[in-house]
Amino acid sequence: MALFLSTYVNKVDKKGRLSVPAPFRASLAGQTFNGIVAFRAHNLPALEASGIDRMERLSASIDDLDMFSDDRADLTATIFSDAHQLPFDGDGRVTLPTELADFLGLDGSAALVGRGPTFQIWEPKAFQRYQAEARDRVGKQGLSLHLRRPTRPEDAR
């Protein structure tokens, strides 16, 4: 399972090429597509990004919905019809399509933000504001997280 940690701010060149951090690329190794899949987040000014394996899991989850339901139609229109497969070049970069870069309002750099099994791509200052607001909400609400119990003894660390 891919695991994306930390935040990296990397340059976006005039051709829209963005270097994906080496730890992110390592998390994607061994997948059937050598690159990332990215689509506009429906609730944030960011791109959702993952490997193709995660997208395949999303597709299987969509299959659990009624084929002609409004929920399925909305989710597929929001996720799959907007998704772009972005292959890595020889230098570990992807080329962001103009519509995705414009959505973010990128101006020379992008923040790649680890979110566990996925990551997001943000305009760096927009992410700084969002992260500060998120930290404030977590503190005010006293949010916490309970770790799942390991299912295998070797996972109990």
N, C-alpha and C positions, 0 to 999 in steps of 0.2 A: 504494500500500500504506500502510495506517495505521501510524503510529509513535507510541508513547506513552512519554514520558520524564518523569522526575522523580516526586516524591511531593507530594501536596497534602492538607492536612487541612482539610475543610470541615464546616460545621454540617449536622446533620440536624434539620429542624424536627419539631414534634409530629405533623404529617401524614405524616412519612416522606420529605419532599422533600429531595433532595441535589443541590447544584449540581455539575455536571460541569465541570471546568476548561476554559477557553476553548481552550487548546492541544489538549486531548483532543477537544473538539467539532470543531475545525478538521481534525484527522486523520480524522474520520468524515465530513466533507463529501462530498457527491456519492454517498453510498450510497443504496440503494433504500429504506431505512428510516431515518427521522430520529430516531435514538435509539441506545440500546445494548441488547445482550442480555447478561443476567447469569444465572449459575447457581452453585450451591455447588461449591467446589473439593472434590475427593474426598480430597485428602491434606493439606489445610491449613484452618485456621479462617478462610477468606476466600471471597469471591465472585470467580469468573472473569468478566471482562467484555470485550466486544469489539463491533465493528460487525456488522451482519447479513452482510456479505461474508465475514468470517472464519467465521461459523457455516455459511454455505453451503459453504465449503471443507471444514469438518469433516464436514458431511453427505456430501459427495462422497467423502471419505476413508472414512467408514463404509460407503459402498456398495461399497468394495473388499473388505470382509469377507464371508464366507459369510452369506447371508441368515438362516440359522437357527442360527448358531453362538452359543455361550455368550458369547464375547467381544463380539460385536455386540450381543447382548441386554443385557449388563452396561453397555457404553459408552452405548448409547442411553438406558437407564434412568438412568444417572448424569448424562448431559449434556443430552440433548434434552427428556426428560420433566420435567426440573427447571428448564429455561431459561425466563426471562421476558423478553419484549420490553418495554422501558421507553422510551416516547417522551419526547422533550424537550418541556418546556412553553416558553412564550414567553420565560422567563428562563434557559433552558439547564439546567433542573433535571429530574431524574427522580424518580419516587415509588417508593421501595423497598417491595415487598410485605412485609407483617408477618412472614411466615415467613423471608424473607431477612434482615431486620433482626434478628429474634430469633436466627437462626443465628449472626450475628456478635456479638450481645450489645452492640449499639450503645447508647450513652448520650449522645446529643447531638452527636456528631461521628463522621466516618469518614475514613479515609486512603484516597486513590485513588493507587495505586502503579503507575507505568509499568513495563511488562515487555516493551518492544519492540513486537511486533505485537499485544499484548493489554495489559490492565491488570487489576489486582485491587482489590477494595474490602475493607478491613480495619477492625477496631476499632483505633484508633491505638496504644494501648499494646501490644496483641498484636503489631502489626507491628514496633514498635520492638524487642521481644524477639526476634522471628523474624529481623529484619535483623542484630542483633548476633550471634546464633547462626550465621547464614549467613556473615557476614564471618569469624567464627572458623573455621568449617569450610573455607572457601576458603583462608585462610591456612595452616592446618594441613596441608591436602592439597596445597598449592602448585598449585591449579587455574589453568589458563591457557586462552586461547582463541586459535585461529588464524583470522585473517580469510580469508574466501573470496576467491578470485581473481575479479576483475571479469570478467563475461562480455561486456561492451561496453567499448570504449576510453574512452567518455565517463564511465564509472563509476569509472575508475582515479583516485581522489583520495586 
